[in-house]
Amino acid sequence: MRGPLQDAVPVAWAREMTTGTGIFFRRSVLGKDMYAAGVVTAPGTSRILAAVGEDPAAIACVGAGFASQNTSVKMLAVVADPAVNPVGVAPTAAAIENGSYSLRRIIWLRLPFTAGGGLSSAQRALVQVAMSSVGQEIVVKDGYQAIPGVWARASLAWVDQLAGLP
């Protein structure tokens, strides 16, 4: 490497291996269960963003929602297939939603229910709020990507089906 960082020692930061982000990154990007020796781990995204923002030779993988709210870091495009797109795809909201940004994961809302019993009224209400425009505004405010409207409608239809509603 040439330029102002040619003598810098690169530092890779990652979420702890037991977090959802850590598991996703290791399996989807690294294809293995362990980080390389020397990778610095932290329990939270805020600490990682602060470290990367202070060190021009540092790099990390964190959620796009969190990184986009931090002006001291730069989000990088991902090149999934150099033959198809050698420049890569930037982690924009549209690219994350349509799947063209390949480094994304879905966070699932899991609720217990008994077969044939459906969801309780409280569980159904939780899903309705989470999938509503108000719920999705909270998701975005907390640094996550809102789910596409079609997914929200499908989720609500599924909940209605479990409840035996038309």
QUIRAWO-V430033 format. One record per backbone hydrogen bond with DSSP energy under -0.5 kcal/mol. CO is the residue of the C=O (numbers start at 1). NH is the residue of the N-H. E is the energy in kcal/mol with one decimal. If there is no record, write none. Layout:
co=CO nh=NH e=E
co=CO nh=NH e=E
This chain:
co=3 nh=6 e=-1.9
co=5 nh=8 e=-1.4
co=8 nh=10 e=-0.7
co=11 nh=59 e=-2.3
co=12 nh=40 e=-2.7
co=13 nh=61 e=-0.6
co=14 nh=42 e=-1.7
co=16 nh=19 e=-1.7
co=19 nh=23 e=-2.7
co=20 nh=24 e=-2.6
co=21 nh=25 e=-2.7
co=22 nh=26 e=-2.3
co=23 nh=27 e=-2.3
co=24 nh=28 e=-3.2
co=25 nh=29 e=-2.2
co=25 nh=30 e=-1.8
co=26 nh=31 e=-1.2
co=26 nh=32 e=-1.9
co=36 nh=39 e=-1.7
co=40 nh=14 e=-2.2
co=42 nh=16 e=-1.5
co=44 nh=48 e=-1.4
co=45 nh=49 e=-2.9
co=46 nh=50 e=-2.2
co=47 nh=51 e=-2.2
co=48 nh=52 e=-2.6
co=49 nh=53 e=-2.5
co=50 nh=54 e=-1.3
co=51 nh=55 e=-1.1
co=54 nh=56 e=-0.5
co=55 nh=58 e=-2.0
co=57 nh=11 e=-1.2
co=59 nh=13 e=-2.9
co=60 nh=62 e=-0.5
co=63 nh=67 e=-2.4
co=64 nh=68 e=-2.7
co=65 nh=69 e=-0.6
co=66 nh=69 e=-0.8
co=67 nh=70 e=-1.6
co=69 nh=71 e=-0.6
co=70 nh=73 e=-1.1
co=78 nh=80 e=-0.8
co=78 nh=89 e=-2.2
co=81 nh=84 e=-1.2
co=81 nh=85 e=-2.6
co=89 nh=78 e=-2.3
co=90 nh=92 e=-2.2
co=92 nh=96 e=-2.4
co=93 nh=97 e=-2.5
co=94 nh=98 e=-2.7
co=95 nh=99 e=-0.7
co=95 nh=100 e=-0.6
co=95 nh=101 e=-2.1
co=100 nh=102 e=-0.9
co=102 nh=104 e=-1.3
co=106 nh=108 e=-0.7
co=108 nh=110 e=-0.7
co=114 nh=117 e=-2.3
co=114 nh=118 e=-1.1
co=118 nh=114 e=-0.7
co=120 nh=124 e=-2.6
co=121 nh=125 e=-2.3
co=122 nh=126 e=-2.1
co=123 nh=127 e=-2.3
co=124 nh=128 e=-2.5
co=125 nh=129 e=-2.4
co=126 nh=130 e=-2.7
co=127 nh=131 e=-2.3
co=128 nh=132 e=-0.8
co=129 nh=132 e=-0.7
co=129 nh=135 e=-0.7
co=132 nh=136 e=-2.5
co=133 nh=137 e=-1.8
co=134 nh=138 e=-1.7
co=135 nh=139 e=-1.9
co=136 nh=140 e=-2.2
co=137 nh=141 e=-2.5
co=138 nh=142 e=-2.0
co=139 nh=144 e=-2.3
co=140 nh=143 e=-1.9
co=148 nh=151 e=-0.8
co=148 nh=152 e=-2.0
co=149 nh=153 e=-2.7
co=150 nh=154 e=-2.1
co=151 nh=155 e=-2.6
co=152 nh=156 e=-2.3
co=153 nh=157 e=-2.3
co=154 nh=158 e=-2.3
co=155 nh=159 e=-2.2
co=156 nh=160 e=-2.4
co=157 nh=161 e=-2.2
co=158 nh=162 e=-2.4
co=159 nh=163 e=-1.9
co=160 nh=164 e=-0.6
co=160 nh=165 e=-3.0
co=161 nh=164 e=-0.9
